[in-house]
Amino acid sequence: MAFGHTPWLICLLCILLALSEDFSVFVGSVSDKRPGGPIINVTKHLSFPDFSFNKNPRIFHDVKLLGSANFSNEKGALQIPDEAQAVDLRHRAGRALYSSPIRLLDPPTETPASFETTFAFQLNNGTHLSSDGREYGGSGLTFIIVPDEFTVGRPGPWLAMLNDACEDNYKAVAVEFDTHQSPGFRDPNDNHVGINLGSIISSRTFNASDVGVVLKDGLVHRAWITYDGPRRWMDIRLGSGDEDYPTKSIFSESLDLSPFLKEYMFVGFSASTGNLTQIHSVLSWNFTSTSQAFLRMPSTETCESKILEDIETTKKARAEPPSSFLIFVAVVALAVVVLLAMYLNARRRHDQSNSIVVLPDLKQRPTPPNKPRRFTISEISSATRCFSELEILGSDSRGVYYRGKLSNSCQVAVKRFSAQFLNSQGLDRRRLLKEIGAMSRVRHPNLLSIRGWCQDNREVMVVYDFFTNGSLDKWLFGVGVLPWSRRFKVVKDVADALCFLHSKQLPHKNMKTTSVFLDLSFRAALGDFGFVLSGTDSRQFESAVSEKADVFEFGVFVLEVIAGRKRLDAEVDQKERDLLDFAWRMHEVDEKVKVVDGRMGSALNPKQAIRVLEIGLLCTVNETKGRPCMEEVVEFLSMEGPIPELPPTRPVSLFPYNSATGLCTGYSCAPFK
C-alpha cells in the first residue's frame, strides 16, 4: 500500500517545497510580531526615610539582611558590618536587599527599565594607621542590582558583590563607592566611584575628588543614580548629605544595561571589610523604577484597553496582505485531500482482500515517561560526550559524577563507579544492582530520583536527575553565606528524606553534604546513595546497622550546616579542628553559640539554631545512651515539643568506622570521614 501512495506523496512534497519559501515568510511574519496590546508602564516605588524599626516595624519584612548586616535603631541606619554583634569587624561581608524582586527588563523588546535612586550614606573608618601615619579605610559600599536574594559576595575588595560560586555570565549591576585601592582590580585610587557590569572589575571608574567628595571623611554623603532605559543613558551625581541636586555629574553617558539584567531582579546594598575595618551606614533610601510592558490580555479593570486592542487588531488585519495566508490555506486543503484519498484507497484494498485474515495487534501498555530503565553504554557515552573531563561535576572514593544530556534533551547526572570500588573485597555486583533497582523505585519530594542504570561486564553506572544548583557543600563551604532560613529548611528536607527511606527499610549509607542537592528554589533532595554492602546474608541486620549509621552521619551533617564548615578542617585552630569534638566541648561549658556560623549575622534565629544543634548532638550519642531514630528527629525539628536532655559529656564511641565497606562494625557506630 505504501508504494501505491508514492505518487501522491511525491506530488505533495513537490508542492510543499515550492511553497516553503512563501510559507516560511508567512510564519516568520506572524512569529516576529510584537505583542499587539497597548503599552503600559509598570512602576515600583520604595521609600525609607530612615531604618529605625521603632518607626517602621515592617522594616524586617521589607528589607532582607544577609551576612554581617543589621539595623541600628539608635542611629536609624542600615549598617554593614554589624558593629553591635561582631567581635572582630575584619573580613566581614553583608548585603541588604529589598525583599521582593522588581521588574527591570521587558524580555520581548529587551528594553531595560528606567529607574532613579537616591540614598544618604556615611563611611566611618577604623583606627588603623599605616606606617606613614595616614589612616586607611575599609573596602567600601555598593548599590547593587542582583538576580537572587541569598548570595553574599566575598569580603575585602570584592565588596560583597560577587563570590567564587558566581558564574561568568552572572547577571549583576553595581555602582561602587570604593575607599580602598586594589591594584589587582584596576582601582585608580582609594576614593573613587565605579560601575560594575557582571564583574568585580569596574568597567568605568571616576575620581570622587573631582566633585569635592572624600568618601571616607566620616561625613554624610548622598548619591543620585538615574537611568533612562529606552535611551540607555545613565547619570550619577555625588554630593554632601544636605546638598540639593548637584549641577555637575560625575558620570553622564550612554550605557546599555540590558545584557546584565533579567526581567525581575533584587535591588539594595552590599559592603565589606578586609584587613582594615569600616562601618558602612545607609541612612535613607528612595528608589523608583518604571518599565514598559505590552498588555497582552484585555484588562478587567477598564474598557479602554479592550477597545484599543480591538482597534489595533482590526487595523493590522486590514493591512495584512492576503497572499501568504491564501497559500497557507491552499497547502492545508491539499494535504486534507491527499490524506482522504489515501484513506479511501486503503479501505478499498481491505475490502478486496478476503483471503487474508488480519489479526489485531496486541495493545502495548504505555511505558511511563519517568520509569527507571536500563541504559546502554552508547547512550551514556553519547550523553556525557564520551565521559569528557569538561562534563565532570565531582568525584569521591566510589567514583566520578558526570553531567549528561539524554537524546530527549533531559539533563542528568551520571555516577560512574570506579574500578577500584567495584573490585573491592566483599562487593557483590548482583546485590549492588538489586539495591540500585530498589532505590530507583522509591519516590519522595526530597529524594533525588534515579532515572536508570547502566551495567556490563566492567562498568556500573547510576543515572540521576540533574539539579542546577549542584550539591550543598558548594553553597555551605564556599565564600558566600547561606542564610539561616535556607539552612534550616535544608536540614528539615534531608530529615524527611531519611525518615522516609528508613520507613521502607532502605538505609542511605552515604549521608554527607555532598549527597544533598539543591534545585532552583533551594529545595533539598538527598541523593548519591551509598549502595555499599556489608557481605552479611541478613538484609534485616544490615539495614538496622546502616540506619543507625545514617542517624549518626545526619548528626554530623547538622553540625556542618550550622557551623558552615567541614567536619575536619585543617585551616582552623587545632582545638577546633574536629567539629564534632569542638561542639561537644562547647556543650559541656554551655557555650554552644560559638559553634554557630557567625557569618550569618542578624538574620540568624539563635534560639532555633541552638535547638537544631542540640538535635544534631543527640544523633551522635551511642544507641544505648539515647540516639533517636529519624522519625523522632523529624518530630524534634517541628519545634513543637521538648527534646531529650543531652548527656553532660560526650559519649565515647565503641565501634570504629570501616572505610573499605562504608559501614560501621557495630550498632553504636560513629562513622568518621
Buried (B, 14 or more C-beta within 10 A) or exposed (E): EEEEBEEBEEEBEEBEEEBEEBBEEBEEEEEEEEBBBBEEEBEBEBEBEBBBBEEBEEBBEEBBBBBBBBBBBEBBBBBBBBBEEBEEBBBBBBBBBBBBBBBBBBEEBEBBBBBBBBBBBBBBBBEBEEEEEEEBBBBBBBBBBBBBBBBBBBBBBBBBBBBEBBEEEBBBBBBBBBBBBBEEBEBBEBBBBBBBBBBBBBEBBBEBEEBEBBBBBEBBBBBBBBBBBEEBBBBBBBBBEEEEEBEEBBBEEEBBBBEBBBBEBBBBBBBBBBEBBBBBBBBBBBBBBBBBBBBEEBBEEEEEBBEBBEEEEEEEEEEEEEEBEEBBEEBEEBEEEBEEEBEEBEEEEEEEEEEEEEEEEEEEEEEEEEEBEEBEEEBBBBBBBEBEEEBBBBBBEBBBBBBBBBEEEBEBBBBBBBEEBBEBEEBEBEEBBBBBBBBBEBEBEBBBBBBBBBBEEEEBBBBBBBBEBBBBBBBBBBBBBBBBBBBBBBBBBBBBBBBBBBEEBBBBBBBBBBBBBBBEEBBBBBBBBBBBBBEEEEBEEBBBBBBBBBBBBBBBBBBBBBBBBBBEBEEBEEEBBBBBEBBBBBBBEEEBEEBBBBBBBBBBEEEBBBBBBBBBBBBBBBBEEBBBBBEBBBBBBEEEEEBBEBBEEBBEBBBEBBEEBBBBEBBBBBBBB
